[in-house]
Amino acid sequence: MHPVVVYTLSRLGLFAVALAVLRLVGLQSLPVLLGLAFLISGFASYVLLSKQRDAISERIARNRRGAGEN
């Protein structure tokens, strides 16, 4: 599967998990709920998805090297 798709789906999954956990904890205010879920999932993706980011950057670099040869 394309690395960008994997990374995007992983980010969305982390956001959904953060949103669900915050909702289960009892957070009711929608703007606060969405904002905290966004921040938590952003931090979690920074820590947990480094391999996916590396795969994306490698693919971009490989494509640029290939395009530069033409």
ZIBELPE-V903041 format. One record per residue. N is the residue number from 1. RES is the residue in one small letter. SS is DSSP state (H for helix, E for strand, - for the rest). OMEGA is omega in radians with two decimals (999 if undefined). D_LAST is the distance of its C-alpha to the last C-alpha in whole Angstrom. Layout:
BEGIN
n:N res:RES ss:SS omega:OMEGA d_last:D_LAST
n:N res:RES ss:SS omega:OMEGA d_last:D_LAST
END
This chain:
BEGIN
n:1 res:m ss:- omega:-3.11 d_last:26
n:2 res:h ss:- omega:-3.08 d_last:24
n:3 res:p ss:H omega:3.14 d_last:24
n:4 res:v ss:H omega:3.12 d_last:24
n:5 res:v ss:H omega:3.14 d_last:27
n:6 res:v ss:H omega:-3.13 d_last:29
n:7 res:y ss:H omega:-3.12 d_last:29
n:8 res:t ss:H omega:3.11 d_last:30
n:9 res:l ss:H omega:3.10 d_last:33
n:10 res:s ss:H omega:3.10 d_last:34
n:11 res:r ss:H omega:3.12 d_last:34
n:12 res:l ss:H omega:3.10 d_last:36
n:13 res:g ss:H omega:3.10 d_last:39
n:14 res:l ss:H omega:3.10 d_last:39
n:15 res:f ss:H omega:-3.14 d_last:40
n:16 res:a ss:H omega:3.12 d_last:43
n:17 res:v ss:H omega:3.13 d_last:44
n:18 res:a ss:H omega:3.12 d_last:45
n:19 res:l ss:H omega:-3.13 d_last:46
n:20 res:a ss:H omega:-3.13 d_last:48
n:21 res:v ss:H omega:3.13 d_last:50
n:22 res:l ss:H omega:3.11 d_last:51
n:23 res:r ss:H omega:3.11 d_last:52
n:24 res:l ss:H omega:3.11 d_last:54
n:25 res:v ss:H omega:3.06 d_last:55
n:26 res:g ss:- omega:3.11 d_last:57
n:27 res:l ss:- omega:-3.04 d_last:55
n:28 res:q ss:- omega:-3.06 d_last:56
n:29 res:s ss:- omega:-3.06 d_last:54
n:30 res:l ss:H omega:3.13 d_last:51
n:31 res:p ss:H omega:3.13 d_last:49
n:32 res:v ss:H omega:3.12 d_last:50
n:33 res:l ss:H omega:-3.14 d_last:49
n:34 res:l ss:H omega:-3.14 d_last:46
n:35 res:g ss:H omega:3.12 d_last:45
n:36 res:l ss:H omega:3.11 d_last:46
n:37 res:a ss:H omega:3.11 d_last:44
n:38 res:f ss:H omega:3.14 d_last:41
n:39 res:l ss:H omega:-3.13 d_last:42
n:40 res:i ss:H omega:-3.13 d_last:43
n:41 res:s ss:H omega:3.08 d_last:40
n:42 res:g ss:H omega:3.10 d_last:38
n:43 res:f ss:H omega:3.14 d_last:39
n:44 res:a ss:H omega:3.13 d_last:39
n:45 res:s ss:H omega:3.09 d_last:36
n:46 res:y ss:H omega:-3.12 d_last:35
n:47 res:v ss:H omega:-2.96 d_last:37
n:48 res:l ss:H omega:-3.00 d_last:36
n:49 res:l ss:- omega:-3.12 d_last:33
n:50 res:s ss:H omega:3.12 d_last:31
n:51 res:k ss:H omega:3.12 d_last:29
n:52 res:q ss:H omega:3.09 d_last:28
n:53 res:r ss:H omega:3.10 d_last:27
n:54 res:d ss:H omega:3.12 d_last:25
n:55 res:a ss:H omega:3.11 d_last:23
n:56 res:i ss:H omega:-3.11 d_last:22
n:57 res:s ss:H omega:3.08 d_last:21
n:58 res:e ss:H omega:3.14 d_last:19
n:59 res:r ss:H omega:3.11 d_last:17
n:60 res:i ss:H omega:3.14 d_last:16
n:61 res:a ss:H omega:3.13 d_last:15
n:62 res:r ss:H omega:3.13 d_last:13
n:63 res:n ss:H omega:3.14 d_last:11
n:64 res:r ss:H omega:3.10 d_last:10
n:65 res:r ss:H omega:3.12 d_last:9
n:66 res:g ss:H omega:3.14 d_last:7
n:67 res:a ss:H omega:3.14 d_last:6
n:68 res:g ss:H omega:-3.12 d_last:6
n:69 res:e ss:- omega:-3.10 d_last:4
n:70 res:n ss:- omega:999 d_last:0
END
